[in-house]
Amino acid sequence: MGFIESYQKGWAFMKAAFGMARENKKLLAPSLYQVLCAILYFVAWVVALVALHPHWSNGVWILVGTIATFGSFLIFYFFCGMTVNMIDVHLRGGTPRLGEGARDAGRNFVAIIWLAMVSSIIDLFARMARSEDSIFGRIVAGIVESIWTTLSFLLLPAIIIEDAGFGDAMKRVRALHKGNMLLIGLGEIGVRGITGLIGIVWFLLIFGVIYLDATLLSGTTAIVVGVTVAGTMFALFAAFSTYLRMAYYTCLYLWAVDVEKHGAEAPAPLPLAIALDRSRRVAA
């Protein structure tokens, strides 16, 4: 697949995924709630640290940072799990509900905890590798992070859709991958590329807003307006990116499972079918 074709497929998938969201705007809600909860979570950490004004050793700071990172991953994966449930229900012709999505994520909370724990450990490894004066270590850290990010996004549908524990989800994804079912390259590069391009444009707009704010306003007013507008724009992009990635991996997983059962001609979920120039929707 060429560079241009990959981006075209990514663009097609993005339009189809947000077409689902236009049909049912509730699909976007978990991603928005996730960003809001994450902001409140980190604000609470900052307030607590400012109030305590601790003088901890480097080891304690690393431990506290890892605990904070674990909490952020836990929030992220819980709401992503809700998104997976609601997209799955929507694709199967049902009516997605926030409450049911939350209950499904709650039923699989132990597996989500394991997912957050492993992600925290990998994040700690990556940060330590980057802190060393070693280009090789940084490259390895980036590769490990990239592989794990992709794997974690594939594990979530296995955990949520099939109510699999963390270990069983790992086995399930590995089995699908060995069977050449997970053709990640068909759209992963394109989806990431489109997200990155939109992110660049969006962050340029954020900087433009900050510049205009600093030029036209002053003092406390400038700070309040700048932080509010820029923060809101950043939160919207984060929600957009999260929803798009989870929509892609949910569709990919559903298709992989269907191909496993019915062969290579199994219908892909509609957003993925559009991106791959297939016209058939996943069976209800």
C-alpha positions, 0 to 999 in steps of 0.5 A: 500500500502506497503512502497516498493510498494509506492516507486516503483510506485513513481519511475515508475511515475517519469520515465514516467513523464520524458518520456513525457519530452523527447518527448517534452522538452518544458515541462521542460522549465517553471520549469527552468524559474521559478528557474531562475526568483526566483534566480533573484528575491531574488538577487534583494531583497538582493541587495535592502536591502544591499543598503538601510541598513534598521534599521526596527523594528521586525514588519516591518521586518516580513511585508517585509519578508511576502511581499517577500514571497508572490512574490516568491509564485507568481512566483512559481505558475505562472510558475507551472500554465504554466506547468499544461497547457502544460502537459494537452495539451500534454496528450490530443494529442496537441502541448504544447507551452510556449506562450499559457501556459503563456497566460493561467496562465495570464488569471487566474492570479487573482486566482494565486494571491489568491493562493500566498496570502494564501500560504504566510499567512500559511508560516507566521503562520508556521514560527511564530509557529516554533519560539516559544519554543513549540514542539506542535506548530512546529508539528501543523505548519508542518501538516498545511504546508503539507496539504496546499502544497498538496491542492495548487498543486491540486488547480492549475490544477482546476484553469488552466484547468477549468479556475476556480476562487480561491473559485470555485477551492476550491469547485471543489477540495472538491467535487472531494475529497468527491466523493473519486476521489482523491486517493492521497495516490496511488502515493503521498508518492512514488513521494515525497519519490523518490524526497527526495532520489534523493535530498539526493544524489544530495546534497551529490554531491553538497557538494562533488563539494564544497569540491573538489573546496575548495581543488583544488582551492583557493581565488576568483576563488574557490568562483566563481567556487563553487557558480556557479557549486553548484548553478547550480546543486541546480537550476536543482534539484529544477526544477526537483522537481517542474516538477515532482510534477506538472506532478503528480498532473496534471495527478491525477486531470485529472484522478479524473475528468474523473472518476467523469464523467465515473466511476472507470474504466476511463482511467488514464493519461499515466504516472499515468497509468504506475505507477498504472499498467494501460495501458489506456491513457486519452481520447483525 
